[in-house]
Amino acid sequence: MEAGGSTLGPPPPPQHCVEIHAVVPPPRRSGMQRLRNRLKETFFPDDPLRQFKGQSPATKWLLAAQYVFPILQWGPHYTLALFKSDVVSGLTIASLAIPQGISYAKLANLPPIVGLYSSFVPPLVYAVLGSSRDLAVGPVSIASLILGSMLRQEVSPVKDPILFLQLGFTSTFFAGLFQASLGFLRLGFIIDFLSKATLVGFMAGAAIIVSLQQLKGLLGITHFTKQMGLVPVLTSVFHNTHEWSWQTILMGVCFLLFLLLARHISLKKPRLFWVSAGAPLASVILSTILVFAFRADRHGISIIGKLEEGLNPPSWNMLRFGSSHLILVLKTGLVTGIISLTEGIAVGRTFAALKDYRVDGNKEMIAIGLMNVVGSFTSCYITTGAFSRSAVNHNAGAKTAVSNIVMSVTIMVTLLFLMPLFQFTPNLVLAAIIVTAVVGLVDLPAAYAVWKVDKFDFLVMLCAFFGVILVSVQHGLAIAVGISIFKLIFQITRPKTVMLGNIPGTDIYRNLHHYKEAMRIQGFLILSIEAPINFANTTYLNERILRWIEDYEAEDHVKEASGLQFLILELSAVSAIDTSGVLLFKDLRRALEKKGVELVLVNPLGEVLEKLQKADENQEILRPNNVFLTVGESIGSLSATMKGQSSTI
C-alpha cells in the first residue's frame, strides 16, 4: 500500500445528524450552447464585447474605435503636464535607441542605418495601436541575433548583401503577419507554450551567444565564424589570435567597463536611471571623437563608415514571396515573431502591473504585428518592446505612448541631419553596447527559483540553455518547447491520484501523504482524481484504481476485518470528461461488482455530471444514494446504512 496512516476501527456513528445534500444536475443545454460557451472561454476569456451591452449605436461606434485605436481613449484627456513627462522620457530612450539601433542592426548582419529606420516608423504605429504606456519599441538583441543567424545559413550578407536585406524585410513581413493573425484570431494562448523556465534558459543562453559574438568587434578579428555555437565561436577566437588588435582590445575594454559601471550605478540607485540610459550615446560620441582626432581607423580600429542621410525609403518592392528562399523566410519569420511577441507582451505586462493598469494581450499582438508589417514596407526589420528601453522609459516617468512618438521624432532628426557624425564610430563600442544590454538577460535568481520550485522545469531550463549555446538559438528553443510539451502530455496521460484520510475530530478528508494525522476509514477506500478524465488517461486510471484496491485488500488488518465495501472517488478536481472517461466509470462499476464493492462518486462538477447522466440511461453509474457533495456526507450516510444493515441481521 502506497499511502500511510493508521486505520480507524469500524466507522464510528455520527456524533451529530448528517445532513445529506442532493447533487442537483446542471440545467439542460443544447450542443450548440455548450460549443458556444466553450469557444467563448477559449478565444474570448476577457469578453471584449461586454462594454457594448446596453449602449446606443453612436456610443458603440465610439467604443469600437477606441478598442481598435487605444490612442482615442486617452488622447482626448491628454494634458500639458503629461506631455512634459513624455518628452523627458522620449528624449531619454532616444539617447539609448540610437546606439542600440545601430548595434542591433549589425548583430542581424544588416546595414546599420536599418536599425535607425526600425526605431523611427514602428514606434509611431505602436503609439496609435498599442495599449501599453511604458513599452519602448525598437530592435532587440535576441530577435536580431536569430534573424541574422537563420538567414545567414543560406545567404551570405557579405557576398550578396542586397538579397540578404530583401530576405530580412520579407521575414519581418511574415513575422508581423503571424503576430497580427494570432491577435485577430484570438490565438494568443499559443505563445504560452514558452514557459517561464524555457524563457529563463533561452534568454541566458542567447545572451551568452550574443556576447561571444561581440568578441569579433572587441578583439578586432577580421575572419570570424558564421556559426552561433559556443565551440565554433571560441575556436574561431583562439585560431585567429594573430588578428587580435591591442588598440581595439584596450579601447573596447575601457568602454565596456564604463558601460557596465553605469549599468551597476543605475541598478543600485534607480533614481540615477539616466546614467545607464545616456552612457551608450556618450560612449558613441566620445569614441567617435577619439577615433577622428587620432585617426585610429588607420591603426587597426574598424569603423562603421558612411551612413546614408534621409528617412526610410519604401521597401515593399524588395519583398520576395516567390523566391527559392520562401521556406527560409517563413521559418525565420515564425521563430522571430514568436520570440519578439513573447518578449514584448511580457515586458508590457510587467510594467503595467507596476502602474496598476491592464495590457490587452490580443491587442498587443495586433499592434506589434501591424507595426512589423508596416515596417517591412518601410525598410525596417523585426521590432518589439525592448526590456532595457522600456525600463528606462518607465523610470523616466513616461505617462503615455507619446514617449514613443517623441523618440521617433528624435530619430527622424538624427536621420535627416546627424548621420555624417557617425561615420567614424568604431565597431568596438557597438559591441560593448550590445554586451552591456544583454548582461541583464542572465537571470540567476530566477534560475534558482525554478530549481527550488520544480526540478523538471529546471531540466527544461537547462535544455534550453545548453541547446542554445551548444547547437543553435532556434534549435535550443525547439528542444525546450518539445520537452515542455512532453511534460504536458505526461501530466495528461498520467494524472495524479491520491488516497484521502479523515482528520480526526472533523469531517475533513486530506491526502494521507501530506497529513500524517489523517486516518483511513475501515471498509472505505477514498481516492481523489486530480485531472480531467479523457481518452489519453482512462487506461492508466483504470489500472491504477484497481491496483489501489488490490493493495488495500492485501493489507493484514483488512484481511482480518470485513474487507473493502465502498470505493469513493472524489471528483472535485476533474474539470472535464469525454466518452472514454464515461466508459471508465462503467468498467469500474462492473469490476467492483465482482468484488462486492460499491462505487460512490463525490462532487462531480457540472459538465462531468451532465455527461454521466446522458450516458447512464440504465443507471449503471449514477444509482440512488451513491452521489454526494462531500466525502464527509458520503461516509456519514454509508456508515449509517452499514450499521442499519448490521442491526437488521
VMD Tcl script that draws the C-alpha trace (Angstrom):
set ca {
  {0.00 0.00 0.00}
  {1.50 3.35 -1.01}
  {-0.33 5.58 1.43}
  {0.47 5.68 5.11}
  {-1.68 6.48 8.10}
  {-3.44 4.22 10.56}
  {-6.99 2.95 10.16}
  {-9.99 3.93 12.17}
  {-11.91 0.96 13.51}
  {-15.44 0.30 12.34}
  {-16.84 3.59 11.12}
  {-17.92 5.48 14.24}
  {-21.52 6.52 14.49}
  {-22.01 10.16 13.57}
  {-21.96 12.38 16.64}
  {-24.43 14.72 15.01}
  {-27.13 14.41 12.44}
  {-25.57 14.30 8.96}
  {-27.46 16.48 6.54}
  {-27.37 14.94 3.08}
  {-27.44 17.43 0.19}
  {-28.78 16.14 -3.10}
  {-26.49 16.59 -6.10}
  {-28.55 18.71 -8.48}
  {-27.78 18.19 -12.18}
  {-26.97 21.31 -14.20}
  {-29.65 22.82 -16.46}
  {-30.03 21.15 -19.81}
  {-28.09 22.89 -22.59}
  {-28.11 22.22 -26.30}
  {-24.96 21.11 -28.06}
  {-24.73 24.50 -29.78}
  {-24.92 26.32 -26.44}
  {-22.11 24.20 -25.00}
  {-19.99 24.74 -28.10}
  {-20.59 28.49 -28.00}
  {-19.66 28.71 -24.33}
  {-16.52 26.62 -24.84}
  {-15.39 28.76 -27.81}
  {-16.11 31.93 -25.84}
  {-14.00 30.79 -22.89}
  {-11.20 29.62 -25.20}
  {-10.94 32.60 -27.54}
  {-12.67 35.42 -25.62}
  {-11.91 34.91 -21.91}
  {-11.76 38.69 -21.44}
  {-15.23 39.15 -23.04}
  {-14.31 42.25 -25.10}
  {-17.95 42.81 -26.12}
  {-19.26 43.34 -22.58}
  {-18.64 47.10 -22.78}
  {-21.01 47.36 -25.77}
  {-24.04 45.95 -23.96}
  {-26.85 48.44 -23.43}
  {-25.09 51.26 -25.34}
  {-26.53 53.44 -28.08}
  {-25.33 52.89 -31.68}
  {-23.21 56.06 -31.60}
  {-21.57 55.01 -28.33}
  {-20.91 51.54 -29.73}
  {-19.10 53.05 -32.74}
  {-17.02 55.23 -30.42}
  {-16.16 52.30 -28.15}
  {-15.26 50.20 -31.18}
  {-12.92 52.90 -32.47}
  {-11.32 53.23 -29.02}
  {-10.89 49.46 -28.83}
  {-9.08 49.35 -32.19}
  {-7.14 52.59 -31.62}
  {-6.40 52.97 -27.89}
  {-4.97 56.44 -28.56}
  {-8.57 57.64 -28.99}
  {-9.29 56.55 -25.43}
  {-6.58 58.54 -23.64}
  {-5.89 61.17 -26.31}
  {-8.86 63.48 -25.54}
  {-7.74 63.66 -21.89}
  {-4.10 64.38 -22.67}
  {-2.64 67.37 -20.79}
  {0.45 69.55 -20.91}
  {1.73 68.01 -17.67}
  {1.59 64.55 -19.25}
  {3.35 65.88 -22.35}
  {6.23 67.26 -20.30}
  {6.80 63.86 -18.68}
  {6.57 62.09 -22.05}
  {9.05 64.49 -23.66}
  {11.64 63.80 -20.96}
  {11.18 60.03 -21.21}
  {11.06 60.12 -25.01}
  {14.34 62.01 -25.29}
  {15.90 59.70 -22.72}
  {15.01 56.49 -24.57}
  {16.05 58.10 -27.87}
  {19.56 58.52 -26.46}
  {19.53 54.77 -25.84}
  {17.71 53.79 -29.05}
  {20.18 55.45 -31.42}
  {23.30 53.46 -30.42}
  {21.28 50.29 -29.79}
  {19.55 50.54 -33.16}
  {22.87 50.75 -34.98}
  {24.36 47.95 -32.85}
  {21.45 45.53 -33.21}
  {21.31 46.00 -36.98}
  {24.94 44.92 -37.19}
  {24.08 41.98 -34.94}
  {21.46 40.98 -37.54}
  {24.07 41.40 -40.33}
  {22.06 44.29 -41.77}
  {23.27 47.79 -42.68}
  {23.50 49.93 -39.50}
  {21.12 52.51 -40.95}
  {18.33 49.89 -40.95}
  {18.49 49.85 -37.15}
  {17.66 53.56 -37.08}
  {14.93 53.12 -39.68}
  {13.45 50.45 -37.39}
  {13.45 52.90 -34.49}
  {11.50 55.52 -36.45}
  {8.39 54.02 -38.12}
  {7.36 51.13 -35.76}
  {7.12 53.34 -32.65}
  {4.67 55.63 -34.48}
  {2.46 52.68 -35.41}
  {2.57 51.29 -31.89}
  {1.69 54.65 -30.34}
  {-1.63 54.50 -32.22}
  {-2.46 50.81 -31.76}
  {-0.67 49.73 -28.57}
  {-2.22 49.53 -25.11}
  {0.98 49.83 -23.00}
  {2.07 53.19 -21.60}
  {5.63 52.07 -20.90}
  {6.65 49.89 -23.83}
  {9.51 51.44 -25.82}
  {9.55 49.95 -29.31}
  {12.57 49.14 -31.44}
  {15.02 46.40 -32.45}
  {16.04 43.91 -29.75}
  {19.13 41.77 -29.38}
  {17.65 38.25 -29.37}
  {15.40 38.72 -32.41}
  {18.26 40.43 -34.25}
  {20.58 37.52 -33.49}
  {18.03 34.91 -34.61}
  {17.17 36.80 -37.81}
  {20.81 37.19 -38.80}
  {21.86 33.64 -37.91}
  {18.92 31.92 -39.63}
  {19.21 33.91 -42.87}
  {22.97 33.51 -42.94}
  {22.55 29.73 -43.19}
  {21.64 30.11 -46.87}
  {22.67 33.63 -47.91}
  {25.90 35.48 -47.18}
  {25.41 39.08 -46.00}
  {28.88 39.89 -47.38}
  {28.69 38.24 -50.80}
  {25.04 39.04 -51.52}
  {24.00 41.94 -49.21}
  {21.03 43.01 -51.35}
  {19.43 39.56 -51.29}
  {20.15 39.28 -47.56}
  {18.43 42.62 -46.95}
  {15.44 41.57 -49.04}
  {15.09 38.35 -47.08}
  {15.33 40.33 -43.83}
  {12.41 42.57 -44.87}
  {10.40 39.55 -46.09}
  {10.99 37.67 -42.82}
  {9.81 40.75 -40.94}
  {6.65 40.84 -43.06}
  {5.82 37.22 -42.27}
  {6.65 37.73 -38.59}
  {4.24 40.66 -38.42}
  {1.57 38.76 -40.35}
  {1.86 35.84 -37.95}
  {1.75 38.09 -34.89}
  {-1.28 40.06 -36.10}
  {-3.07 36.84 -37.06}
  {-2.67 35.50 -33.53}
  {-4.32 38.66 -32.24}
  {-7.15 38.76 -34.78}
  {-7.92 35.05 -34.34}
  {-7.56 35.27 -30.53}
  {-4.88 32.57 -30.54}
  {-2.53 34.21 -28.09}
  {-2.52 31.13 -25.87}
  {-0.09 29.57 -28.38}
  {2.80 31.68 -27.03}
  {2.04 30.33 -23.55}
  {3.92 27.18 -24.57}
  {7.04 29.24 -23.87}
  {7.08 28.66 -20.13}
  {8.96 30.76 -17.61}
  {11.63 28.09 -17.27}
  {12.05 27.90 -21.05}
  {12.43 31.66 -21.36}
  {14.92 31.91 -18.49}
  {17.18 29.27 -20.03}
  {16.71 30.52 -23.58}
  {17.41 34.16 -22.72}
  {20.51 33.28 -20.70}
  {21.90 31.08 -23.46}
  {21.13 33.66 -26.13}
  {22.75 36.39 -24.02}
  {25.96 34.36 -23.80}
  {25.96 33.66 -27.54}
  {25.29 37.33 -28.32}
  {28.13 38.36 -26.01}
  {30.55 35.85 -27.53}
  {29.69 37.09 -30.99}
  {30.86 40.53 -29.92}
  {34.39 39.22 -29.41}
  {34.86 39.86 -33.10}
  {34.45 43.59 -32.53}
  {36.11 43.75 -29.12}
  {39.23 41.88 -30.31}
  {39.40 43.31 -33.82}
  {39.13 39.92 -35.56}
  {38.50 40.11 -39.31}
  {37.81 36.45 -40.16}
  {35.16 35.18 -37.79}
  {32.96 32.08 -37.84}
  {29.43 32.27 -39.23}
  {28.21 29.64 -36.78}
  {26.50 30.52 -33.50}
  {27.53 27.67 -31.20}
  {29.88 28.06 -28.25}
  {32.57 25.73 -29.63}
  {32.80 27.27 -33.13}
  {32.92 30.79 -31.70}
  {35.69 30.04 -29.19}
  {37.58 28.05 -31.83}
  {37.39 31.00 -34.19}
  {38.59 33.38 -31.46}
  {41.68 31.36 -30.49}
  {42.57 30.24 -34.01}
  {42.81 33.85 -35.13}
  {44.94 35.29 -32.34}
  {47.20 36.81 -34.99}
  {44.32 39.14 -35.91}
  {43.85 40.48 -32.40}
  {44.45 44.23 -32.19}
  {45.77 45.57 -28.90}
  {44.45 49.05 -29.73}
  {40.96 47.61 -30.26}
  {41.15 45.47 -27.11}
  {42.32 48.38 -24.94}
  {39.71 50.78 -26.20}
  {36.94 48.16 -26.18}
  {37.64 47.02 -22.61}
  {37.66 50.63 -21.37}
  {34.26 51.41 -22.88}
  {32.84 48.05 -21.77}
  {33.87 48.73 -18.18}
  {32.43 52.23 -18.40}
  {29.07 50.91 -19.65}
  {28.96 48.14 -17.03}
  {29.75 50.65 -14.29}
  {26.96 52.95 -15.49}
  {24.56 50.00 -15.50}
  {25.62 49.00 -11.99}
  {25.05 52.53 -10.70}
  {21.53 52.64 -12.16}
  {20.68 49.25 -10.70}
  {21.85 50.25 -7.23}
  {20.16 53.65 -7.38}
  {17.10 53.58 -9.69}
  {16.78 57.37 -9.49}
  {20.01 57.56 -11.47}
  {18.45 55.65 -14.39}
  {19.69 58.37 -16.74}
  {23.28 57.26 -16.11}
  {22.84 53.91 -17.86}
  {20.40 55.42 -20.36}
  {22.85 58.07 -21.50}
  {26.03 56.00 -21.24}
  {25.69 54.27 -24.66}
  {25.23 57.53 -26.55}
  {28.01 59.15 -24.54}
  {30.25 56.22 -25.43}
  {29.41 56.57 -29.12}
  {30.14 60.31 -29.08}
  {33.38 60.00 -27.10}
  {34.71 57.03 -29.09}
  {33.88 58.76 -32.38}
  {35.75 61.89 -31.31}
  {38.77 59.83 -30.24}
  {38.88 57.86 -33.48}
  {38.51 61.02 -35.60}
  {41.06 63.01 -33.58}
  {43.76 60.34 -33.61}
  {42.73 58.75 -36.94}
  {42.60 55.46 -35.13}
  {40.87 53.91 -38.12}
  {44.28 53.89 -39.78}
  {45.74 51.90 -36.88}
  {43.60 48.77 -36.86}
  {40.31 50.06 -35.34}
  {37.39 49.35 -37.66}
  {34.65 51.95 -38.02}
  {31.04 51.97 -39.21}
  {31.72 54.09 -42.27}
  {29.46 56.47 -44.09}
  {25.72 56.19 -43.38}
  {23.00 57.42 -45.71}
  {21.03 60.51 -44.79}
  {17.26 60.71 -45.14}
  {14.13 58.99 -43.91}
  {13.08 55.40 -44.51}
  {12.91 54.54 -48.22}
  {10.00 52.30 -49.27}
  {10.83 48.61 -49.38}
  {7.61 46.88 -50.44}
  {9.23 46.28 -53.84}
  {12.04 44.37 -52.07}
  {9.82 41.69 -50.54}
  {10.49 38.29 -52.14}
  {7.50 35.93 -51.95}
  {8.16 33.62 -54.86}
  {11.85 33.01 -54.45}
  {13.63 29.77 -53.69}
  {14.14 31.11 -50.15}
  {10.42 31.23 -49.30}
  {10.66 28.38 -46.75}
  {13.62 30.13 -45.12}
  {11.84 33.47 -44.65}
  {8.67 31.73 -43.44}
  {10.63 29.80 -40.83}
  {12.64 32.85 -39.82}
  {9.51 34.98 -39.57}
  {7.76 32.38 -37.42}
  {10.63 31.99 -34.94}
  {11.48 35.70 -34.65}
  {7.79 36.55 -34.50}
  {7.16 34.24 -31.54}
  {10.25 35.39 -29.65}
  {9.68 39.12 -30.18}
  {5.97 38.80 -29.41}
  {6.65 36.93 -26.18}
  {9.23 39.49 -25.11}
  {7.02 42.47 -25.99}
  {3.93 41.20 -24.16}
  {5.94 40.08 -21.13}
  {7.63 43.48 -20.85}
  {4.34 45.35 -21.32}
  {2.56 43.30 -18.66}
  {5.46 43.68 -16.23}
  {5.33 47.47 -16.22}
  {1.54 47.55 -16.41}
  {1.45 45.60 -13.14}
  {3.78 48.16 -11.54}
  {1.46 51.01 -12.51}
  {-1.77 49.07 -11.90}
  {-3.26 49.18 -15.38}
  {-4.15 46.43 -17.83}
  {-2.48 45.44 -21.09}
  {-4.69 43.58 -23.56}
  {-2.63 40.66 -24.89}
  {-4.58 40.23 -28.13}
  {-4.48 43.96 -28.90}
  {-0.73 43.92 -28.25}
  {-0.33 41.10 -30.74}
  {-2.24 43.07 -33.36}
  {-0.28 46.25 -32.63}
  {3.13 44.55 -32.70}
  {2.17 42.54 -35.78}
  {0.88 45.51 -37.78}
  {3.88 47.65 -36.89}
  {6.16 44.91 -38.25}
  {4.08 44.56 -41.42}
  {4.25 48.34 -41.95}
  {7.92 48.24 -41.01}
  {8.67 45.65 -43.70}
  {7.26 48.14 -46.25}
  {9.47 50.96 -44.93}
  {12.96 49.40 -44.70}
  {12.58 48.14 -41.11}
  {13.35 44.73 -39.69}
  {11.74 42.89 -36.75}
  {10.94 45.11 -33.75}
  {9.17 44.74 -30.42}
  {9.16 46.21 -26.93}
  {12.69 46.05 -25.54}
  {13.07 45.48 -21.81}
  {16.08 47.80 -21.34}
  {14.48 50.71 -23.18}
  {11.09 50.11 -21.57}
  {12.70 50.09 -18.12}
  {14.34 53.44 -18.89}
  {11.05 54.74 -20.27}
  {9.26 53.67 -17.08}
  {11.90 55.13 -14.76}
  {12.00 58.38 -16.74}
  {8.33 58.94 -15.92}
  {6.55 58.04 -19.17}
  {2.81 58.57 -18.87}
  {1.52 57.53 -22.31}
  {2.69 56.16 -25.65}
  {3.56 59.73 -26.68}
  {7.07 58.96 -25.37}
  {7.42 56.63 -28.38}
  {6.39 59.48 -30.67}
  {8.97 61.80 -29.10}
  {11.62 59.11 -29.53}
  {10.59 58.62 -33.15}
  {10.78 62.36 -33.88}
  {14.25 62.44 -32.33}
  {15.32 59.54 -34.56}
  {13.86 61.41 -37.54}
  {16.00 64.47 -36.79}
  {19.03 62.17 -36.47}
  {18.30 60.53 -39.82}
  {17.87 63.88 -41.57}
  {20.76 65.88 -40.15}
  {23.15 63.93 -37.91}
  {24.14 60.82 -39.87}
  {27.58 62.12 -41.01}
  {28.60 62.32 -37.33}
  {28.51 58.52 -37.02}
  {30.96 57.84 -39.83}
  {33.94 57.39 -37.50}
  {32.09 55.46 -34.77}
  {34.19 52.35 -34.00}
  {32.59 48.92 -34.16}
  {34.11 48.05 -30.80}
  {31.85 50.49 -28.94}
  {28.81 48.95 -30.65}
  {29.98 45.53 -29.46}
  {30.39 46.87 -25.91}
  {26.87 48.36 -26.02}
  {25.40 45.00 -27.07}
  {27.24 43.09 -24.33}
  {26.04 45.55 -21.69}
  {22.46 45.33 -22.95}
  {22.27 41.52 -22.85}
  {24.01 41.01 -19.50}
  {20.69 41.56 -17.74}
  {19.17 38.62 -19.62}
  {21.16 36.17 -17.48}
  {18.76 35.95 -14.54}
  {20.41 33.79 -11.88}
  {17.81 34.50 -9.14}
  {15.05 33.32 -11.50}
  {17.04 30.18 -12.32}
  {17.48 29.43 -8.61}
  {13.76 29.97 -8.03}
  {12.95 27.46 -10.80}
  {15.32 24.96 -9.16}
  {13.61 25.32 -5.78}
  {10.07 25.03 -7.11}
  {10.19 22.40 -9.86}
  {13.15 20.19 -10.77}
  {11.59 19.17 -14.08}
  {11.21 22.82 -15.06}
  {14.86 23.27 -14.13}
  {15.72 20.45 -16.54}
  {13.72 22.23 -19.26}
  {15.60 25.43 -18.48}
  {18.98 23.66 -18.75}
  {17.96 22.06 -22.06}
  {17.05 25.47 -23.44}
  {20.30 26.97 -22.16}
  {22.67 24.27 -23.41}
  {20.69 23.81 -26.62}
  {21.22 27.48 -27.45}
  {24.92 27.68 -26.61}
  {25.93 24.26 -27.97}
  {23.67 23.83 -31.01}
  {21.90 26.98 -32.18}
  {19.44 29.55 -30.92}
  {16.43 28.19 -32.80}
  {17.23 24.54 -32.08}
  {17.74 25.25 -28.40}
  {14.33 26.88 -28.27}
  {12.75 23.97 -30.14}
  {14.31 21.43 -27.75}
  {12.99 23.28 -24.68}
  {9.49 23.67 -26.15}
  {9.47 19.99 -27.11}
  {10.39 18.92 -23.57}
  {7.73 21.25 -22.13}
  {5.09 19.73 -24.40}
  {6.25 16.25 -23.38}
  {5.75 17.29 -19.75}
  {2.18 18.37 -20.52}
  {1.46 15.11 -22.33}
  {2.93 13.15 -19.42}
  {0.75 15.03 -16.93}
  {-2.34 14.40 -19.07}
  {-1.67 10.70 -19.62}
  {-0.56 10.05 -16.03}
  {-2.91 12.10 -13.85}
  {-2.31 12.22 -10.14}
  {-4.46 10.05 -7.86}
  {-4.14 10.21 -4.09}
  {-5.67 8.39 -1.13}
  {-7.61 10.51 1.35}
  {-7.98 10.02 5.06}
  {-10.00 11.67 7.81}
  {-8.55 14.39 10.03}
  {-9.65 13.15 13.50}
  {-12.43 15.16 15.07}
  {-13.51 16.75 11.77}
  {-15.38 15.97 8.56}
  {-12.29 16.97 6.56}
  {-10.50 14.44 4.32}
  {-7.00 15.09 3.03}
  {-4.08 13.38 1.29}
  {-2.58 10.74 3.62}
  {0.93 11.57 2.41}
  {0.60 15.25 3.25}
  {-1.25 14.90 6.55}
  {0.31 12.29 8.82}
  {-2.51 12.61 11.33}
  {-5.09 11.65 8.69}
  {-6.62 8.17 9.24}
  {-8.21 5.70 6.87}
  {-11.78 4.53 7.41}
  {-12.26 0.78 7.66}
  {-14.26 -0.56 4.74}
  {-13.74 2.57 2.66}
  {-11.14 3.37 0.02}
  {-11.25 7.10 -0.71}
  {-9.38 8.27 -3.81}
  {-9.10 11.73 -5.34}
  {-8.50 12.13 -9.07}
  {-6.78 15.43 -9.76}
  {-7.05 15.91 -13.54}
  {-9.58 15.83 -16.39}
  {-10.51 12.31 -17.46}
  {-10.14 11.63 -21.19}
  {-9.14 9.02 -23.75}
  {-5.44 9.61 -23.04}
  {-5.57 8.52 -19.40}
  {-8.56 6.21 -18.90}
  {-6.49 3.03 -19.28}
  {-3.96 4.27 -16.74}
  {-6.68 5.37 -14.29}
  {-8.47 2.04 -14.56}
  {-5.27 0.09 -13.84}
  {-4.19 2.49 -11.09}
  {-7.51 2.39 -9.23}
  {-7.66 -1.42 -9.40}
  {-4.11 -1.53 -8.05}
  {-5.15 0.72 -5.15}
  {-7.90 -1.80 -4.37}
  {-5.55 -4.80 -4.57}
  {-3.06 -3.07 -2.26}
  {-5.86 -2.22 0.17}
  {-7.17 -5.79 0.29}
  {-3.65 -7.22 0.66}
  {-3.06 -5.46 3.98}
  {-3.15 -7.66 7.10}
  {-5.54 -5.52 9.10}
  {-8.00 -5.51 6.20}
  {-7.92 -9.28 5.85}
  {-8.88 -9.65 9.47}
  {-11.78 -7.19 9.18}
  {-14.77 -7.16 6.93}
  {-12.81 -6.00 3.87}
  {-13.43 -3.24 1.41}
  {-17.07 -2.29 0.87}
  {-17.02 1.15 -0.77}
  {-14.74 2.85 -3.29}
  {-15.26 6.62 -3.04}
  {-13.95 8.74 -5.91}
  {-13.59 12.43 -5.07}
  {-14.07 14.27 -8.40}
  {-13.95 17.96 -7.48}
  {-10.63 18.33 -9.38}
  {-11.99 16.64 -12.52}
  {-12.93 19.60 -14.70}
  {-13.85 17.67 -17.86}
  {-14.64 14.20 -19.14}
  {-15.12 12.62 -22.55}
  {-16.75 9.44 -23.87}
  {-13.78 7.30 -22.87}
  {-13.99 8.76 -19.36}
  {-17.65 7.77 -19.09}
  {-16.76 4.22 -20.16}
  {-14.12 4.17 -17.43}
  {-16.80 4.52 -14.74}
  {-18.90 1.78 -16.35}
  {-15.91 -0.57 -16.48}
  {-15.06 0.23 -12.87}
  {-18.62 -0.45 -11.81}
  {-18.59 -3.91 -13.41}
  {-15.15 -4.78 -11.99}
  {-16.16 -3.66 -8.49}
  {-19.43 -5.60 -8.54}
  {-17.44 -8.79 -8.94}
  {-15.52 -7.88 -5.79}
  {-18.67 -6.89 -3.88}
  {-17.59 -3.24 -3.71}
  {-19.89 -0.25 -4.29}
  {-18.70 2.71 -6.41}
  {-19.50 6.11 -4.88}
  {-18.92 9.48 -6.58}
  {-18.34 12.70 -4.66}
  {-18.83 16.20 -6.02}
  {-18.77 15.61 -9.78}
  {-18.72 19.03 -11.46}
  {-21.43 20.31 -13.79}
  {-20.04 19.16 -17.11}
  {-18.92 15.81 -15.70}
  {-22.28 15.13 -14.06}
  {-24.15 16.21 -17.19}
  {-22.24 13.80 -19.44}
  {-22.54 10.95 -16.95}
  {-26.31 11.42 -16.82}
  {-26.64 11.45 -20.61}
  {-24.61 8.26 -20.97}
  {-26.16 6.48 -17.96}
  {-29.60 5.55 -19.27}
  {-29.71 2.30 -17.27}
  {-28.34 3.89 -14.10}
  {-25.19 1.80 -14.16}
  {-23.14 4.67 -12.74}
  {-25.45 7.16 -11.03}
  {-27.53 4.93 -8.78}
  {-29.67 6.23 -5.92}
  {-27.68 7.25 -2.84}
  {-24.24 6.89 -4.40}
  {-23.55 10.52 -5.43}
  {-22.69 13.04 -2.71}
  {-21.43 16.61 -2.38}
  {-18.66 15.88 0.14}
  {-16.66 12.92 1.35}
  {-17.92 13.59 4.89}
  {-21.54 13.29 3.78}
  {-20.86 10.06 1.91}
  {-19.07 8.48 4.89}
  {-21.82 9.55 7.28}
  {-24.63 8.26 5.09}
  {-22.96 5.00 4.08}
  {-21.81 4.27 7.66}
  {-25.39 4.69 8.87}
  {-26.57 2.34 6.13}
  {-23.96 -0.25 7.10}
  {-24.99 -0.06 10.77}
  {-28.64 -0.38 9.82}
  {-27.92 -3.49 7.80}
  {-25.84 -4.96 10.64}
  {-28.56 -4.38 13.24}
  {-31.17 -5.91 10.93}
  {-29.05 -9.00 10.57}
}
mol new
graphics top color blue
foreach p $ca { graphics top sphere $p radius 0.5 }
foreach p [lrange $ca 0 end-1] q [lrange $ca 1 end] { graphics top cylinder $p $q radius 0.2 }
display resetview
